Amino acid sequence: MNPIEAQIEELKNKDQKTAYQALKHLLAISETCAEVSYYFDKFVALLQDPQSYVRTRGLLLIAANARWVKEKTCAAALPFCLELIQDPKPITRRQCIQALPSLSAAHPSLKPSILAALAGAQIQDVPETMQRLIAKDIQKTMQAIQTQTAEENRNESL
């Protein structure tokens, strides 16, 4: 097992500190090279984990590696990512929503699906204090994606 595979295995470690360190290490590598993206399918599989922390780690790694994978690969993972907008755990919902601009920046063709999922998000099933936070996250994310589109249009016209 190579070092990256070992770190990926640690993402499911019961010791949250160890799992978080593995996540930070993989995210740092993802910033500079495509090496972690070769395991993209493993991150997608993490989205189905019973533990919300593991689902969140999978999503964050998908977002960090979206720029390194083909649009088709990212598009296939998108429905699983968007399911987390309705995750039972409010914090997982928030992390998902906040990560979505990375996906749309890497693959602009995903924007309509992301914006539609955000527009249709239901937040009434979470505590009222979290509803306000999630609503703000949705608003900020939609604005960020729309800003990306405006910048793309501006760059095309230059």
SULWO-V894168 format. One record per residue. RES is the residue in three letters. SS is DSSP state (H for helix, E for strand, L for the rest). PHI is phi in whole degrees, -180 to 180 (* if undefined). PSI is psi in degrees with one decimal (none if undefined). Layout:
res | ss | phi | psi
RES | SS | PHI | PSI
RES | SS | PHI | PSI
This chain:
res | ss | phi | psi
MET | L | * | 129.0
ASN | L | -80 | 168.7
PRO | H | -60 | -35.8
ILE | H | -69 | -43.1
GLU | H | -60 | -38.9
ALA | H | -63 | -41.7
GLN | H | -66 | -38.2
ILE | H | -64 | -40.8
GLU | H | -61 | -35.3
GLU | H | -69 | -19.0
LEU | L | -59 | -24.2
LYS | L | -102 | 9.7
ASN | L | -62 | 139.7
LYS | L | -66 | -28.0
ASP | L | -78 | 105.2
GLN | H | -60 | -31.9
LYS | H | -65 | -44.4
THR | H | -64 | -44.4
ALA | H | -63 | -40.1
TYR | H | -67 | -38.6
GLN | H | -63 | -40.2
ALA | H | -63 | -43.1
LEU | H | -60 | -49.0
LYS | H | -59 | -40.9
HIS | H | -63 | -46.8
LEU | H | -66 | -37.4
LEU | H | -66 | -38.4
ALA | H | -64 | -42.8
ILE | H | -64 | -40.6
SER | H | -63 | -24.6
GLU | H | -68 | -28.8
THR | H | -113 | -20.0
CYS | L | -154 | 169.8
ALA | L | -89 | 3.1
GLU | H | -56 | -39.9
VAL | H | -73 | -28.0
SER | H | -65 | -17.2
TYR | H | -65 | -13.2
TYR | H | -109 | 21.5
PHE | H | -51 | -42.1
ASP | H | -63 | -30.5
LYS | H | -69 | -35.6
PHE | H | -69 | -38.5
VAL | H | -63 | -40.7
ALA | H | -62 | -33.4
LEU | H | -63 | -24.4
LEU | L | -64 | -17.7
GLN | L | -98 | 2.7
ASP | L | -65 | 144.7
PRO | L | -66 | -24.0
GLN | L | -87 | 125.6
SER | H | -63 | -34.1
TYR | H | -61 | -40.6
VAL | H | -68 | -41.5
ARG | H | -59 | -43.5
THR | H | -63 | -43.6
ARG | H | -61 | -42.3
GLY | H | -60 | -45.6
LEU | H | -64 | -43.3
LEU | H | -63 | -36.3
LEU | H | -73 | -34.5
ILE | H | -62 | -47.1
ALA | H | -63 | -40.8
ALA | H | -70 | -25.9
ASN | H | -106 | 2.0
ALA | H | -58 | -36.1
ARG | H | -70 | -18.5
TRP | H | -94 | -11.1
VAL | L | -108 | 161.9
LYS | L | -67 | 151.7
GLU | H | -56 | -40.7
LYS | H | -60 | -40.8
THR | H | -65 | -45.1
CYS | H | -67 | -40.6
ALA | H | -63 | -36.6
ALA | H | -68 | -31.3
ALA | H | -82 | -21.5
LEU | H | -55 | -45.5
PRO | H | -58 | -36.3
PHE | H | -69 | -37.1
CYS | H | -66 | -45.3
LEU | H | -67 | -24.3
GLU | H | -59 | -29.9
LEU | H | -71 | -12.4
ILE | H | -63 | -26.1
GLN | H | -111 | 23.1
ASP | L | -58 | 146.6
PRO | L | -61 | -27.1
LYS | L | -94 | 117.7
PRO | H | -57 | -37.0
ILE | H | -67 | -34.1
THR | H | -67 | -40.9
ARG | H | -57 | -47.2
ARG | H | -62 | -45.8
GLN | H | -62 | -40.9
CYS | H | -61 | -52.4
ILE | H | -59 | -42.7
GLN | H | -68 | -24.5
ALA | H | -86 | -16.4
LEU | H | -61 | -33.1
PRO | H | -61 | -27.4
SER | H | -66 | -38.4
LEU | H | -68 | -44.6
SER | H | -71 | -29.8
ALA | H | -69 | -38.9
ALA | H | -72 | -36.5
HIS | L | -139 | 87.0
PRO | H | -54 | -24.5
SER | H | -66 | -15.3
LEU | H | -83 | -11.6
LYS | H | -56 | -47.8
PRO | H | -58 | -41.0
SER | H | -67 | -41.1
ILE | H | -65 | -47.2
LEU | H | -63 | -38.4
ALA | H | -65 | -41.7
ALA | H | -65 | -40.2
LEU | H | -66 | -41.9
ALA | H | -64 | -31.4
GLY | L | -94 | 5.9
ALA | L | -64 | 135.2
GLN | L | -103 | 128.6
ILE | L | -123 | 5.0
GLN | L | -68 | -16.9
ASP | L | -88 | 4.1
VAL | L | -112 | 160.7
PRO | L | -55 | 148.8
GLU | H | -56 | -38.9
THR | H | -62 | -37.1
MET | H | -76 | -30.0
GLN | H | -57 | -44.4
ARG | H | -63 | -42.6
LEU | H | -66 | -43.7
ILE | H | -65 | -41.1
ALA | H | -61 | -41.4
LYS | H | -64 | -42.1
ASP | H | -60 | -44.2
ILE | H | -61 | -46.6
GLN | H | -61 | -47.3
LYS | H | -63 | -41.2
THR | H | -67 | -43.3
MET | H | -63 | -40.4
GLN | H | -65 | -41.4
ALA | H | -63 | -41.8
ILE | H | -68 | -39.7
GLN | H | -67 | -34.2
THR | H | -66 | -39.5
GLN | H | -58 | -45.2
THR | H | -63 | -43.1
ALA | H | -63 | -41.0
GLU | H | -67 | -39.3
GLU | H | -62 | -43.8
ASN | H | -64 | -38.9
ARG | H | -65 | -43.2
ASN | H | -66 | -34.5
GLU | H | -67 | -33.0
SER | H | -82 | -8.8
LEU | L | -80 | none
